C-alpha cells in the first residue's frame, strides 16, 4: 500500500482540538503558521506528517480523551517513525513532565504560552517532510491505519468554501479570578491583554479575507483592558464596529463580574453585535458561589441580567451550570433548578462537576456520583424545556442566518447559524452551488419546526451582505423535513 502522505512537494499537518473557543483560535493560529511554512491541512490523520493535538484540562473527560488519542496515534508513529506527534494546549501546560512518561512516543510538548515557538518548530521540520517519497507499507500497516478512523475525533482548521466567513480574534489570554474548580489560571496564567491596535488590525485582516462575522475571544473576554490606554471592552467593541466592512461582531466568554453598566451601555450602541450574550451562572446558590469563588452573589448576577434586559432587551442569554460541586446540598441544587425553571436562559452548557488536579475543590469532599447524576438529569430536563420554548417562538418567522455549509448529518441539507447562535437546518435549494452560496452566504430561512437542538425550515432568500434585502430562492419540489 502507498503512504498516503506521499506528496513530495507538500507536507501535511492534521489538527484536533479539545475544549473552548480559545483553543479553537489557537489551533487556527497554528494552522495559519503551518500554511505559511508550506504545509497543507490534512482532513485525516493517516495523511499527515505532523499530528497535532490541542488539549483541554477543564474537565476530566477532555483530559482522558486527549490521552486516549495520543495512544491511538501511536499506531501511526509505529508504522512510520518519520511522523511527528505534537501536543499543545492546557493539558500540555499542566502535564508537561508527566506526559513524557505516560506517552513517551509524543515528540514535542508546547504549553499555552508557546504558540510562536510551535510555529517556528513546524517551519524547521517542514523541509524534511517535503523530501518524503512513496514507500511500500504493507497490508498490515494499511489495516492499522484504516482502524484509526472510528477511534478519533474530527479534523480542525481544514478549510472549505465557507471557512473564511467567520474569523476568531483573541483579545485576551489567561484569567486572574481563580475559581476553585478551574485550572485555567494555572495553565494559561493571569490576565494578559493584547493592545487594541493589534486586535483591530487582525479584525481588518479577517474582513479583507471575506469574513462576514468576527468573534472576539478571551478566557474572560469582557475583562479586557488596553495595556496602554486603559480602554475597556465596550470601547473595543465600538472601535471594531467602526472598521469598514465589518458586518457582524460577537464575543465569548464573558464573566458576570466584568459587565459594568458602562460596558453594557456601550454594547447597546453597536448595531453589528449579534443579539446574544453568554453569562455563566454556574450555580443559583450563594453558598456554592462563595465556595466556587465566583466573586458575585445570586442577587448581583440578577442585577447584571436586569442591565442586559434594560439596554439589550432583545438579546438571548445563555449560561454555564455546574451540578454536584463539592458541598452542594439539596437546597443548593434546588436554588439552581428553580432559577433555570424561570426560562431565563435560551440555552445552557451543563456539566457534572469534574475534579481538576491542582485546584482547591479537588481536595474537598465530593458529592456522590449517583446524587450528581440524578440532579443533572433533572436540570437537563428543565433547561431543555426552556430551550424548546425559546426555539418554538421562532416558528412562523423568517430568520437571517450565516451559512455553515452542508449539514454533517445529512449532505442534502444546509446548516446555518442565526444571530442568537441557534442552529437552523434547511433542504438544499435547487440553485445550490458552493461558490454562489459562499459569495452570498446570508440565508433567510422560514422556520417551520423547532427542536431542543435548533430549528428546521426552508430557505427563501440569500444575500451577499447582512444588510442586503436578498435574492429569492426557489424552494425544493419536495421537502422531507
N, C-alpha and C positions, 0 to 999 in steps of 0.2 A: 504494500500500500504506500502511496505517496504521502510525504509530510505535507499537511495542509498549509502550513505557514512557509511555503517554499518560494515565494516571490523573491527573486534575487535583488530586486531594487526597492522593495518596500517591507520594512519591518512593521510588526503589529503589536498593539497593546490591548489587552482585554481588562475592563474595569467593572468591578462590582461594588456597590455602595450600600452600607448598612446605616440606618439612623436617620438623622434630621436633614433639613434643608441646608444647614451649614455644611454638612458632609457632601451633599449634592453639589453645592457651589465649589467646594474644594476639589471634587472629582472633575468638574468641568474645567477648573483652572489647570489641573494636571493634564487633562485631555488636550487642552489648547497648547500647553507647553510641549506635549509629546508630538502633536501635529507639526509644530514649528520645527521640531528636531527631526522630522522625516518619518514619523510613524503613521500608520493607518489605525483606525479604531476598529478592533475586531468585534464581531457580534457573537462569536463562540470561543470558549476558552481554548479548544484544541487547535484554533487557527493562530494563536498568538505566540510571540516571542517573550513578552512580558505579561505576567498575570498580576494584577493589582487589586488588592482588597482594601477598601476604605472602611474602617471598622468603627463600631459604636460600643460604648460600655454603659449606656444609660440604663438598660435592662438586661437581666441575665440571659434572656432568650437571644438577644442580638449577639452577646458575647459567645454563647455556645454555638450559634450558627457560624460565626466567624472562624472559630477554631475547627469546627467540622469542615468548613470549606477549605481551610488550609490543608487538612488531611485528604480531601478529595483531590486537590491539585497536586498532591504528592505523586499520584499516578502519572500525571503528565511530565513531571520532572524526571521520574524514573525512566520513562520512555524516551525522553530527550533531555540529557543533562544541560544542554545549552539554554533551556527555558529558565527565565528568572522569575521567582515568586517574591513579590514585594508586598509588605503590609504597612498601611498608614492609618492615621486617624486616632481616635480617643483610646481604643484598646491598645494600639501600638505605643501610645504615650504611657499608659498605665503599666503595661506588662512587658516593657522593652526587654528586660533581662529574663524574665520567666518565659517569654515567647521563644527565645532561642533554645531553651531547654525542652519545652513542650513540643515545639515544631522546629527541629534543627534544620529541616530542609528549606526553611524560609531564607532567602538570600539577603534581604535587606529590610530594615525596620525604620520608618520615619515617623516622628511624632507630629503633633498638631502644629508646631511652630517651624517645621522643616519642609514646607512645601517648595520653597525655592531650591533647596538642596536636592530634593527628589527630582525636580525638573532638570537640574543640572546633571544628575546621575543618569537619567534617561538619555540625555543628549550624549553623554560619554559612551554609553552602551551601544547606541544605535549603529555605528559603523560596523561593529562585529556582527550584528544581526543581518545587515544588508548583504553580507558575503555568504550567508547560508545558502546551500544548494539542496536540491531534492535528494532525499535518501530513502532507501527501502526499509520500512519499519517492521514489516512482518505482520501477519494476520492477527497475532495475539495482541500486539500493541493497538492495532486498529480497533479490536473489540473493546479494549480497556478505554480507549477514547470515546467510543460510542456509548459506553456505560456512564460516562461522566455527565451527560446531558440531563438525565432525570434527577440527578442529585443536587443540582445547584440552583443559583439564583438567575437574575436577569442582567444582561449586559447593560451598562450605563454609558452615557456620553457617546453612543452611536448616533450619528446624525442621520436624519431623514429629511424629507421635503418640508417638514414643519418645525424642525428643531430651532430654527432661528427666530421663531415668532415670540419666544419667551426668553428673557435674559435674567440671570441672577447676579446681583451685585452685593458683595459682602461689605458691610459698613462698619462692623464692629465684631471683635472676637473676644472670647472669654467672658467671665462673669465674676463679680465680686460679692455676691449675696450669700453664698454658702448655705443653700437649703440643705437640711440634714439628710435628705435622701439622694442628693445629686453629687455626682463625681466631676461635673464639668469644670468647676474652678480648679480642681486638682490636675486635670489633664489638659485643659486649654488655657489655664492661667486667669489672672484678673482682667478687668476691662482693658481693652486695647482698641482705641477708636481711630479709624482712618480719617485723614483730613478730608474736608468737604470737597476740595478741588479734585482730589484723586477719584472720589466716588462719582462726581458729576462727569468727569472725563470718561469713566467706564460706562456710565449710562449713555453718554453720547455715542460711544463705540457700538453698543448694542443696538441703539436706534438706527445707526448708519448701516448695520448689518441686517436690518429688517425686522427687529423686534417690535411687536405691537404692544407688548406688556413687559414691564420690568419689575422684578421683585427685589426689594431691599432686604437683605438677610443679616441677622445678628443673633447671637445667643440670647441677648436681652436688648432687642433692636432699638426700643424707644428710650433706652438709657444713653444712646449715642450723644456725644458732645464733640464739637470740633476741638482738637487739641490746642489750637492757637487762639481761636476767637471765642470759644465757649458757646457758639450757636447750638441750639438743641434740635431734637428730631423733627419738631414742627417746622423749623427753619429749613432743615434739609429737604423735607418733602416739598415745601413751596419752591425751593430752588430747583429741584429736579423737575417739577411740573412746568417750570418756566422754560425748560430746554426745548428748542424747536423739534417738532416731530414726535414727541413723546405722547402716545395715545392713552395708555393705562399704566397706573402705578399701584403697587401693592407691597405688603411687608409682612415679615414673620421673624421672630416670635417675640411679642412684647411682654412686659411684666406689669401687672396692675399698679405697682408702686410708682412707676415712672410715667403714668398717664396723668400729667397735671392738667388743670383746666386750660392753661395756655396752649399746651401741645394739642389737646383735643379741639380747641377752637381754631387753631391753625389748620388742622386736618380738614375741618369743615369748609375751608376756603379753597381747597384743592379739588376741582371737579374731576381731575383724571384719576383720583383714588378709587379703587374698587370698593364697593359697599359691603365690606366685611371686616371684622376685627377678631383676632384670636385673643381671648382674655382668660388665661389659665387660672381656674379656681383652685384646683387640687383637693380642697375639702370645704364643706359648708359648716364645719365645726371650728369655733375659735380655739378650743383646746388642741385640736390637730394642727391648725395653722401655726400655733405657737411652737409645737413640737417640730414642725417642718421648717421653722424659721423663715416663714413666708413674708414677714415684715408688713402684713396688713391683717386686719380683722374682717370678719364677715360684713360688718357694717361699712367698713372702709371700701371693701370690694363693691358693695351695693352703691356706694357713692360714685365710684368710677362708672358703673353701669348707668346711673342716673345722668352723669355728664354726657356719656355717649348718646343716650336717648334724647338728651336736650339738644345737642349740637348736630348729631348724626342719626336722626330718628329712623331712617330707612335702612340702616346698616344691620346686617346679620351678625350675631355674636356667637362664636364657637369657643370651646374651652377644653382643658385637660382636667381629668379627675383621677385620683389615686384611691383605691379601695384597699383596706387591710393594712394601713400603715401601722407600725408598732404603737400599741396603746389605744388603738381605735376601739371604742366601746359601741354597743348597740345604739346608744343615744347619739354618739358622734356620727355614725353611719346614717341614722335616720335624718339627721340635720342635712346631710349632703343629699340624700334621696328626696327629701321634701323640696329642697331648692331646685333640683333637676325637674321635679314634677310641675314646677311653675311654668315650664315651657319656655324659659328664657333662652336656652341655647338651641340654635339651629342644628348644631351637631356637636359631638364631643369625642375626644380621644380618651378612652377609659382604660385603666390598667390596674391589675392586681399588683400591690407593692412587691418589688423585687429587690433583694439585698444587693447593695453595691459595695464591694470591698473598698475600705478606706473612708467610708462615710460614717458619721456618728450613729445613724439609725441602724446600721448593720450590727452594732453591738447591743442593741436593745432587745428586750423580749418580743418575740414575733407573734402575730395573730395566727392561730391555727389555720392551716391551708383550707380545710373544709369550711371554716367560717368565712374566710375571704372569698372563696368561690361562690358560696351561697349569696353573699352580699353583692358580689359582682353581677351575678345573673339578674338580680332584682334591679340593679342600677341600669344595666343594659336594656332591660325591658322598658324601663321608664323613659330613658333617653331615646330609644328607638321610636316610641310612641310620639314623643315631641318632634323628632326629626321627620317622621312621616307626616305629621300635621303641617310642618313647615313646607314640605315638598308638595303636599296636597293643594296648598294655596296657589301654586303655580299653574294648576290645571286650568285650561281655557285661556291662558295668557301666552303671549309671544315674547321669548326672552332672547336677548342678543348674547351670543357665546363666541368664544375664541376656539377654533378647531384644534383638536389634538392629533387627529388622523384616524385611520381605520380602527374600529374597536378591537381590542386584544382578544375579546371573547367571540366576536363574530365579524369577520372581514367584510361582510356585506353591509355593515353599518358604520356610521361615523360617530366618533366620540368628540365631545366639546365640553368646555367649562364655562358656566355662567359667571357673571362678575362676583357673585357671592360664593363662588367655588363649588357650586353644585354640578355634578356630572350630568350631562344630558346626552342621550343616545338617540340617533335617528337613522332611518334607512338611507343607504347610499343613493343620492339623487341620480337621475338619468344622465345628467351632464357632468358627472364627476370625472375630474382629471386632476391628478396631484398638483401639477404646475398651476392650473387655474385656481384651485382652492387654496394653494399656498399664497397666491397673489391676492386673492380675495377671501381672507380667512375668517372674517366675521360672519357668523351664521345667525339668522333669525329663525328660531325653532318654535313652532306652535306646540305647546306642551299638551299631551293627551292623557298620559298616565303618570302616576307617582309611585315611588317605592322608597324603602328606607335608604338604599344606596344612591338614589338620584331620581331622574325623570326620563321619560321617553316622549318622542313627538316626531314631527315632520318638518323638514327644512323648507321654509317658504321664500327666503331671500339670502343672498350672500353679498358682502360688501368688502371693498378694499380697505377702507378706513373705518374706524369705530363710528365716526360722526356721519358717514355717508348713509343715504337712505337705502341703498342696496338694490340689487337686481333680482327680479323674481325668478325662482327656481321651479321647474316643472316637478310635480310630485310623481313618485313611482306609481305604476299602474296598480300594484297590489302591495299592501303593507301587512306584514305578518307580526308586527309588534303588538 
